[in-house]
Amino acid sequence: MDAEAILAWVDTLVLSKTGQRLNDLQRTILWKVWQGKKYFEIALSYGCTEGHVKDVSSDLWKLLSKHLGEKITKTNCRSALVRHLHTPSPTLHTPSLHLPLSPSPHFIGRTAAIAYLNTLIHQGNNVIVIQGEGGLGKTTLAQQFLQTQEFELVLELLMAKETQNITAAERVVEEWLKQDLGLEPGIEFGVTLGRLKRQLHTRRIGILIDNLEPALDQQGRLLAAHRSYVELLRILADSRVQSVTLITSRDRLCESSLNVTHYRLPGLDQSAWQQYFCDRQIAVDASTLQKMHQSYGGNAKAMGILSGIIQEDFAGDMVAYWHEYEVDLLGTTDVKDLVTSQANRLQNLDPQAYRLFCRLGCYRYQDVPSISIQGLRCLLWDVPSAQQRQTIASLRNRSLVECQHGEYWLHPVIRAEAITRLRASDEWQIVNQKAAEFWTSSVQTIQATKDALQALEAYYHCIAVQDYEAASQVILRSRNNQWQQFLPLGSTLYRMGLLQPVLAAILPIIPHIQSHNHLSELYNILGDLYWITGKIHAAIACQEKTISLATQALQTLTDALETKHQRYYLKMLEVDSRLSIGLYQIDLWELEFAALQFQQVIDLATNTAHHRWAEKATVCLALVKSYSGLKEESTTLADVVYQSLLDQHLTEQTGRFAYFIQILGQTYVNLGEFAQATELFQKVLTFAEAGHYTQTKAKALIGLAEIQRQQARFDVALNNHLTAIDLLDKIGAKCDLAQAYFQLGLTYQSMGKASDSQTNCDRAIQLFTEMQAPKQVKKVLNRGLDI
C-alpha cells in the first residue's frame, strides 16, 4: 500500500471530521511510523524533542481512534489504516478511489491535494478556487488534476499577466463554443452562455481558469471592465452542470453572488522536497533540507530554482549551497523576482495593506512563531479602527501572510522581502517601538514558558532600534509568575530553565546601560546565571558589583517619600546579593565563607522589611552547619524554619519558596531525618511540576535519590539520579550537574559497582575543575573516607 495514499486518506478523514488538515508534524509522524521509525528518530529528523513528538502522536492516535471506532496506536496504526481504507465508511468518501490515473513522474507531493479536490467535488462544489502565493504549484496541480480525471474535454483559459491585456469573457466563451465544442455562438452574450450551459449539463467537462488575480480589484471582486466573468462563473457554478471548474489565483475571489469554494493550497511537505532532490541526483542532508524547506515554506517554484542552482553552481552539494545562501534567502535572482513581483503588485493595488505587509517584517516568528490579530492591529496605528479588519483581510486574501486559527505569520523568505522594504522606509523606528509595546502589554502574568518567551520578544525590537535602556527594562520588568512570585522577567526565565536566552540578552546591553539602578539589577540576575552555568567566580564578581552599585545609589537618595520604594528595592538587592554569594560559596565548598555571608544577611534583614531574606539565610545556614558536622546547631535552625513554614502553611499554599524548601529538605537528609526530608522533597516536586521549575525539580530528585541510596533502594535511586541529570543537562546547570554526577557515583559505590562509580565521579571532577572548585574536587577524591 502506497504510504502517500494512506496519508492522503487520513488527511481527508481528519478534515471531514474536524474541519482541519493534518499539520506538518502530524504528517511526518504518520510517514515515519509507516516506515517503522522510532519516536526519537522522528524527533531527530523533524528537529524537535522526543517528548513533543510523543505528545503530538498521543493526540493523533486518540483522534484516529475516535473517528475509526477502534483503538489506534503506534504499533497497530499501519495495519488498522490499511484495513479501514479497504472497508470505507459509507459517510466518508475515500480519496483512494479517485487517485490520478496516470500522474506525471515529475508531479510529486500532491496526493493529499488531489484527494481533497475530489472530496470537494463529490460534495457538490463545481467551482473551486485554488489559492496561494506565487510558485506554490497551483497551476501544476490544477492541470494535473484535470488531465488525469475522466473528463470528456478540458477547456483552459490562461489569464493575461497584465490587466489591460485580459481577454473579454464574451470572446473566451465564443472560442470555447466554436473551437472546442463545435457550436456557433449567439449574437448576444446571454444566448452564448445558454448554449454553453446546455453543453455543461450533458457533458463532463473540466475547465481551468488560470491566474485570475489580474482581473480582481482591491476587494477581490472582478473589475468593472470584466464583470461578464461573473455571468460565466455563475453558469459554471450551477449545481446541475456536470463540469468541474478549477480557478488558480493568488488573491481570494470575493463575489458574494457566486457559489465558489476556496482551497488554500499548502506548501509541499518536506518528504516531497526530499524526493524531488533525490530524483535529481542531489545528495540530501536531512538537517539542511529541513532548514531550506522551512525557510521557503515548501514553495514548489523555489524548490525547482534551488535544485538547479545546487546542481549547476555547487556540483550537487546541498550543504555548500546552504552555507552560502542561508543568511540571504533572496540571494538568488529567480527567487527574489518571485517574491518581489507579489509585493510590487500589492503596493500598486492596496497601499494600506502593503504598509502592513512591510511592518509585519519586524516580527521574528521564532520563539513565538505566530502573531495574534492584536499584533497586527498594533501596527495599524494610523488606520481607523473600523478599517483595520478590512486591511488585514486584504493582505490575507493575497496570500502574502499565512493565517490559521486566528494567528498570523510570514514565511521566512516572504519576511526577508518585507523586512528589507521596512528597513528602507522611514518607519523602522516607530514600527519596532509599537511592536515592543504590544509584546509588553500582551503578557500580564507568566504562567508558562510561552508567556515568558512572548514577553521577551519586546527585547528584540528594542535592540533592533538600539534602545538599550528600553531593552534592559524589558528584562527587568516584574510580573507575577506561576510560583506566586513578583519577579523580573529575566529571573523568571532562568527559573524556568531558559538560561541561554537571558544570558544572550543581558551580555550585549550591559556596556550601554547608564542607569546604576538598572545595572545593579542586571548584574544581580547575571550573577545567578553565571552560578548555575558553573562560572562561580564570575558570579561572585557580579553580585559584588550589584552590592557596590546599590550601595552607591542608596547614598544618593534623600528621605523624600517618593524614594521609599526605591530605597526598599536597592536594600533588597544588597541583601539578596549577599545571600546569593553565600549559596555560591557552598558550591565551591567554602563553607566558612558561606556561613559568614548567611549570618550577615540574618543580621541585616531580621525584623526589617526584608525579613524574608533572613528566613532564607537561616535555612541556608542550617544546611552549611549540617555539612560541617554541627548537627545540634543545624537541627535547631532547621526546626525553627520548618515550624515557621508549617505555621504559615507555605508548604501547602505556594511554591514561591520551593528552592529554599528543597534546601531545608537537604539539611534534613544530612541530619538523618529522612521522613521530614521526603515530605519536603515531595512538596517541591509538586510545585516544580506545576510551575516548570526545572532546576528545583532536579535538585529534589537528587535529594530523594540520596535517601533511597541510604535505604538500599538502588533501582529507584538510579532512576531519580538519571532523571535529574537529564533535566540539568538540558538547561546547562553545570554546578548542579556536577553534584548530580557525584551523587550517582556514590550510589554506584554503595552498589559495589566500582567502574560505574569511578566514571561518574570522574565526570563530577571534570565539572568541578572547570568551575575552579578545588575543595569540591578534593571531596570527590576522598569520597571513600568522609562520605
N, C-alpha and C positions, 0 to 999 in steps of 0.2 A: 504493500500500500504506500502511495506517494505521501511523504510527510507533509509536503506543502498543501496537498489536497485536504488532508486531515486538519491542518492549521486553518485553512480557509473555512472548512465546515464548522470548526469550533468558534471561529471569529463571528460567523453568521449566526450561530446558535446564541452566543452571548449578546450580540446586537439585538436579535429578535426578542430576547427575554428581558434585557436590561436597558436597551436603548444606547448602549455604549460599546465601543470597539475594544478589543484587547489592546493593552498598551505594549510598548516595545519590550519591556522586561517580561511580561506575561508570555508574549510570543517567543521570546528567547528561551524561557523556561520550557515551554512545550516542545520547541525544536530540539533543545539539548537533551531533555528527558527521553524524547523519542530515539535519540542517538545513544542512550544508555549512560549519559554523563551524570556525575555526582554533583551535589549542591555546591561544593567548594570549587569544582571545575567550572560550573556555570557562573559563580561569583567572579572567578578569576577572568573569564572571558568577557564578562559584561562590565567589569570594573567597579564592583560594589562589594559589600561584606557578605559573608555566607549567611549571617543572621538575617539580613534583609531579604536575600533570596528565599530563605525558609519561610519568612513571614508572608511574602507575596505568594509563594507556592501554596501555603496552607489556605489562604483566602481563595486561591484559584480552584483548588481541589474541592473546597466547600461549595463554591459557586456551581461547578460542574455536577457535583453530587446532587445538589438541589434540583437542577433542571433536567438531569438524566435519570433521576429516580433510583440511583444506586450509589454506594459509597465509592468515590474515585480517589485513588492515592497515587503517589509517585510510582509505586510498584505495579499497579494494575492499569494505569491510565492508557497505555498503548493498546492493550487487548480490548479494554472497555470501549474506547473511542472507535476502534475498527468495527466492533460488533454493532454499536449504535448507528454508525454510518451506513451499514448494510441493512439495518432494520429501522428506517427513519420513522419518526413520529408523524402522524397524518397532519399535524398542525405545523410542522416545521418543513419548509421546502428545502431539500438537501441540495446544496450547490454542486455536489459531485456529479449530479445528473446533468449539469449544464456546463461542464468544463469545456474549454476551447477544443474544437475538433482537430485542428492541425496548427498549433501555435508555432510561431516563428522561433527558431532556436536562439535568436538574439533577444527575444521577448522574455524577460525574467522578472520574478518577484511580484507579479501581479495576480496570482491565483486568487487571493482573497478579494481583490478589487473586482475581478471578473465575477466571482461568486456573489458579491454584494450587488453588482449591477443586475444580475439575474434575479436576485431576490426582490429588488425594487420593481423590476418589470413584471414579475409574477404577481406582485401586489397591486398591479394595475397602473403603474406610473409609466406613461407613454413618452414623456419628455423629461430627460434628466440632464441637468447642468453639472458637468464635471468641472469643479472649480479648484484653483490652486495657483501658486506663483509660477513664474516662467521657468521652463526647464524641468518641471516636475514629471513630465511624461503624459500629460492629459491627452494630447492628440494621438500619441502612440497607443495608449490604452483604448481610446475610442475606436481607432481604425482596426486594431487587432480584434476587439470585441465584435465589431460589425462584420468583419471578414470571416470570422470563424463560427458565426452563428448561421442558422438555416434561413437566411433571408433570400427571397427571390431576386431582390435587386437592392443595391446600396447606392444612394444618392449622396453626393458630397457638395458642400458649399464652403469654400475657403474664403473667409472674410479678408478684405484688404487690410494691410497693416496701418494705413493712414485713413482717417475718417473721410477725407474728401474723395477717396478712391473707392468707397464702398459701393457695390453693385445694388441697384434697387431691387426690392423684393419682387416686384412685378416681373422684371426681366429674369430673375432666378427661376421663378415658377414656370414661366414660358419655356425656358430652356429645358427644364425637367420634363415637361409635357411633350415637347417636340423631339428632343434628342434621346431621352431615356424611356419614355412611356409610349411614344408613337402616336400622340394625340395633338390636335390643334388647340391652341389656347383661345380663350374668348376675347371679344373686343374689350370687355370691362374686366377689371381685376377680380371682382366678385364672381363672375362666371368662370374665370380661370381657376379660382380656388375651389369652386364647386366641382369642377372636373377632377382636380387633384384629390379632393376629398373622397369621391366615389372610388378612385383607384386605391386609396388607403384603406377603404372599408373591405375591399375584396382581395387585396394582395398583401402579403407580408413583406414590407419594405423597410430597410434600415436607412436612416438619414443621419448624416453628420454635418453639423454647422460648427465650423472650427474658428476659434479666435474671435468670439463675439464682442469682446470689450471695446473695440474702437467704435462700435455702434451705440454704446451706452453713455449716458450723461453722468453728471456728478452724483445723482441719487440712484444710479443703477437702472434708470429707465431708458428705453430706446429713444434715440434722438428724434426731434420733431421731423427732421427730413426723412426719417426711416421708420415712421410709425406703421407702415404697411407690414413690417415684420411682425407686429403684434397680431394682425389678422392671420398671417401664415402660421404663427405659433399656436394660435387658438385652434386652428384646424388640426394641427399635428397633435395637440393635447387632448383632442376629443376622445372620450372613453370608448367609443365604438370602433375606432380605427385599429387595424392590426399592425400598424407601423410602430417602430421604435425610433425616437429621435434622441441623439446624444449631442449636446452642445458643450464645447470647451470654452472656458473663459477665466481670465484672471480675476475679474470682478463678479460680484453677485448680481444676478438678474432680479430686479425688484419691481416687477409689473404685477400689481395686486390682482389684475383681472385674468392672469394666466395661471393655469394649474400645472406648475412645473415643480420638480423635486431637485434639490441641490445635493450633490455628493462632494464633500470636501476631500479631495484626494490626498492621502498622507504620502510622505516620502517613502522611498524604497527602504526596506529594513536592511540591517547590516548583513544578513546572510545573502541577500541579493547582490549587494556590493561585492561580497567575497566571491560569489560565483562569477560575477562579471569580470573581476580582475584575474581570477584563475583561468577563465576561458581565454584570456589574452596573454597567457603565459607570464603573468606578473607574480612574483613571489610575494605572498601575503604575510605581513607581520600583524598578528592579531591586535596588539596594542595600538599600533599606528593606524590600522584600518578603523578601529573604534573611534579614535580621535578625529580622523578625516570624516567619517560618516556623521558623527555628531556635529561637527563644525558646519557641514554643508547640508544638514537636515535631510539626508537621504536623497538629495536632488539628483534626478537621473541625468540631466544635461551636464551637471558638474561632474558626475561620475565618469561620463564619457570623455569630457575635457581632460580631467586629471589622468585618466588611464593613458591617453595619448601623450601627454607631457612626460609621464613616468617612463613610457616606452622609448620615446624619441630622444629626450634630453637626459634621462637618468639610467638608461640601459636596463629598464625594468626594476630599478631599485627603489621600492616604495619608501623605505626608511630615509634614504638620501634625499628624496624629493621633499618629504615632510620636514626634515631638518632645515631645508632651505626656505620653505614657504609657511611653516606653522605660524610664524608671527605676522604674516602678511597674507591673510586669506583671500584678498583681492589682488594678489600679486600677478596672477595670470590674466592676460588681456581678455580672453574669452569669458572667463567667469565674471570679471569686473563689468564687462559690457552687459552681461545678462542681468545683473542687479541694477546697474546704472540706468538702463532703459526703463525699468519699472519705476524707479524713484523719480526720474525725469517726467514720466507720464503723470504720476501723482502730483508733482509740483505744478504742472500745467492745468490739470483738471480740478484739483481741490487744494489750494494753497494752505488752508487751515489744517486739513488732515496731514498735509506734507510736513508742516511745522511740528505737529505731534509726533510724526514718524521720526524726525530728526531728534527731537527731545528724548524719545524713548531710548535712543542710543546711549544715554547717560547711565542707565541701569546696567549692572554687571551680569545678571542672570546666572550667577554661580552658586554661592551658598544658599541664596534664595532664588530659585530658578524661574519663578513667575511672579507677576505683579497683579495685585487686585485692581479693580476698576477705580478705587480711590487713588491708587498710584498713578493712574492715567489722568484723573481729574486734577490732581495737584499740579500737573504740567500744563493745564489749560487755564491758568490764572487769568489770561487775557481774553478768554472766551466766556460769554454769558452762560450761566448755569443751564438755561433752557436749551442751549445749542450744543452743550458738551457731549451728550449722548449721541447726537446725530454725527458729530465729528468722529467719535470713536467708532461708530458703526460704519462710517465711510471708509476709515482706514482698514477696519476688519474685512469689509466686503471686497477689498482689493488685494487680499492675500499677502500683504506685507507684514502683518502681525499675526501671530498664532493666538488662538483663544480656545480654552477648554475649561468647563466648569467655572466660568466667570473669572479665570486667571489668564493673564496675557504675557507674551514673551516674544522676543525676536530670536530667530536662529542666528548663530554666530556670524555667518557670512553676511546676512542682512544687517545685523547690528554693526558690523565693520563699516558698511556704507553709511549707516545712519550716524555713527559717531564721527566719521570723517567729515560729514557735512555739518554736524553740530559744532565741531571744533572750528570750522572755517567761518561760522556765523558769529554774531555779536552776543549770542545767548548762552555761551558756555558757562559763565559765572552764575547767572541767575537760575539756570536750569538745575545745576548741581545744588545750589542752595535750597531750592524748592524741594528737590528730591530728599536732601538730608532732613529737612523739616518734616517731610512725610514719614520717613522711617522712624524718626524720633517720636513723633506723636502717635504712631500706629501701635506702639508697644507700651502699655501702661504697667503691666506686671509680667514677670518672667516665670512661667510655669513649666516650660520645656525648652529643649535645645533650640528648636526653631525660633522661639521668641527671642532668645539671646542673639542668635545669628542675624535675625531680622533687625534688631536694634543696632547691631554693629555695622550694618550697611551704611548708616549715616556717616560713619567714619570715612569710608572710601570716597564719598562725594566731597567731604571737606578736604581730603588730601588732593583730590583732582584739581581743586582751585587753590591749593597751597594755603589753606586757612588752618594752620597747625593748632592754634589755640582752640578753635571750634572742634577740631579733631580730638583734642585732649578732653574736652568737655563731654564728648560722646562716650569715651571710655570711663569717665568719672561720674557720669550721671547715675544717681542711685534710684533703684526701683525695688519694690517688694518682690521677693522671689519665692520659689516653692518651699523654702525652708523657713518661711516667715521671717526672713531677714530683710533689712533695708540696706542693700549693698550697692557699691558702684558696679557698673556693667562688667568691667574688667575682672573684678573679684568673683562675680557670679559665673563668668565664663570659665575661669580656671577651676572653680569648684566642680563644674560640670565635666571637667577633663579636657576642655578645649584650651590647652596651654599654648600651642604654637600660634593660633590666630592672635592671641593677646600679646605675646612676645613680638610678633611681626608688626603689630600695630603700635606698640609703645616705643620700641627702639628708634625708629626713624624720626619721631617727632620730638624726643627729649631735647636735642640740641637747639630746637627752635622755640621752646617754651620760655616765656619771660616771667610769668606769674609764679612766685615762690609757693603759693598755696597749691597750685596745680602740680608743680614739680614735686612737692613733698608727697602728694597723694600718688603720683605716678611711680615714684621710687618705692613707696610702700608696697604697691602691687607688684612691681618688678622684682622686689626682694623675694616675695613668696614664689614667683615664677622661677627665679634662679634656684631657689632652695629645692623646689620639687624636682627640677631637672638636673640636680646634682652639683650645681655651681654654688656651693655653700659660702665660700669666702666672698664671692661677688655679691651674694645675697646679704651677707652681714654688712658689706660696704654700702649697699643700697639703703638698708634700714638706718644705718648711722647717718647717711645723707638726709634721710627723712627727718630724723631727730634734730639734726642741725638746722634744717630749713624751717621746721615747725617752731623750734625754739626762737630763731631769729624773728619769725613772723609774730610770735606771741609778744615779743619785746616791743614791737612797734604799735601794738594795739592800745587804744585808750579804754577807759571804763564805760564808754558810751553803751547804751542799751543795745544798739544795732550790732555791736560786736560780740554780743553774748554767745550767739550760736557759733560764730567763727572761733571764738576762744575755746568753746567746748570741743569743737572739731579738731583744732590744732593740738590740744592737750590729748585728745583721744589718739591722734596719730603718733604722738610721742610714746604714750603708754603701749599702744598696740605694737609699735616697732620694737620696743624693749622685750615685750612678750615673744615676738617673732624671733628675735636674736637668741632668746633662751631655747626655743624649740630647735633652732638651727644648731646650737651647741650640743644638744642631745644627739643629733645625727652625726656630729663629729666625735661623740663620746667624751666631750669635755664637760663632765657632769658638775664639777665645782663651779665653773663659769656659768653654766646653765642655772644652777641653784641661786647664784648671786643675782642674775637677771630677774628671776621669778620673784625673789624676795623684794627686789627694788620695785617691781610692779605692784606687789601687795602693799608696800609702804606708801606708794604714790596714789593708789586708787581706792584703798579701803575707805568706806563711808563717804565717798565723794560721788559726783555724777557718773564716774567711770567705775563704779563698784563691780560691775560685771566682769571687768578685766582682772580685778583682784580674785574673783572666784575662779576664773580660768587659770590664773597663775598658781592658785592653790592646788588645783588638780595637777598641773604640770610639776609643781614642787613635790607633790606626793609621789609622782612617777619617778622623779630623779632619786628621791630617797629610797624608793624600793629597789632601784637599780644599784644603789650604793650600799645596800645591805642594812640600811637604817629602818628596819621593819616597824618598830614601835612608832617612830615619828611618822612614817609613811601611813600607817594604819590610822593614826589619829587624824591626820589631814584628810585622808580619803573618806573616812566615815563622816566627817563634818560635811564634806561636799555631797556625799551620797544622800545624807539625810536632807540636805537643802534641796536637792533635786526631787526627792520624794515629796517634801512639803509643798514645793511649787508645782508638782505634777508635770514637770518639764519632760520627763521621760515618756509621758503619755500624750501630751498635747502638741508638742512641737519638735521639729528636728533641727532647730536653729543652733543648738549646742552639740550636734551629733559628733563633731570632730573631738570635742573635749569629753563627751561621754565615752567615746572609744578609748581615749587616754586613761580615763578612770577604770575602764574595763581591763586595760593592760596592766594597770597598777595592781588590781586585784589578782590577776594571773601571777604576777611576781610575788604576791603575798600568799599565794596558795589558796585563795578564796575563789574556787572555781565556779561555784553556784552563782555568786553575785556577778562575777565576770561574764559568765554565759548569758545571764539575764540582760546585762548592759549591751553586749555584742548583738544579741538578737534585736534589741530595740534599735540599735544603729543600723542594722541590715534593713529593718522595716523602713526607717527613714530614707536610707540610701536608695532603696529600690523605688520608692515613691518619688523621690526627688532627683534621681540620676546623679547621685553624689558618688562618682566612681572611686575616687581615692579613698574615701572613708569606708566604702563597702569593702575594698580590698584589704585595708588595714584590719577591719573587724574579722574578716575571714582568716587572716594570718593569726590573730589572737585566738580564735576558736581552734585553729589547727594546732596551736601550741598546747592548748588544754587537752585536745584529743590525743596528741602525742604522749603527754604525761599519763593519760589514761589507757595507753596502748591500743587506741582505736585508729590504727595506722591507715586503713583504707579511706576512712572519712577524712582524716587529716591530710592525706596526699591530695585528695580531690579539692579540698579547700585551698591548699598551697598552690596548686596548679591554676585554679581559677583566679586566685589573687594575682599571680604572676602574669597571666594573660591580660587581666584588666590594667595592671600597672604598665605593662609593656606597651599597650595600645595608646595610653596617654603620655608616655615618656617620662613617668615619675621615677627618676633614677634612684633617689635616696631610698624610697620605699621598696623599690625593686631589689636593691642590694640587700636590704633586711629580709625581704621575702625569700631570696635565694639562700641566705644564711639559715633561716628557719627551716627551709626544706632540707638543707644539708643536715641539720640536727635531727630531723625526723628520720632520714635515711640512716643516720648514725645509730639511732635508737633501734632501728630495724635490723641492724647488723649488715647493712649494705654499704660497705666502706667505699667502693668505687663510685657509686652514685652520690654518696655524701661528699666525697672529695671534689667531684665535678661541680656540684652546686656551690660548695664553699669557694672553689676557685673563681666561679662567676662573681660571687659576692666580693671576694678580694679584689678582683679586677675593677669592679664598680667603685668600691671604697677607695681604691688607689686613684682612680680618675677624679674622685671627689676631694682628694687630698685630705683623707681622714685616717692618719696612721694609727690612731688608737683603735679605730674600728677594725683595721687590718689585723692588729695585734690580737684583738678579741677573737676574731675568727680563727687565727692560727692557734690560739690557746683554748679552743672550744672543748677539748677533752679534759682540761684541767679545772676550768672555773665555770663551766656551764652544766 
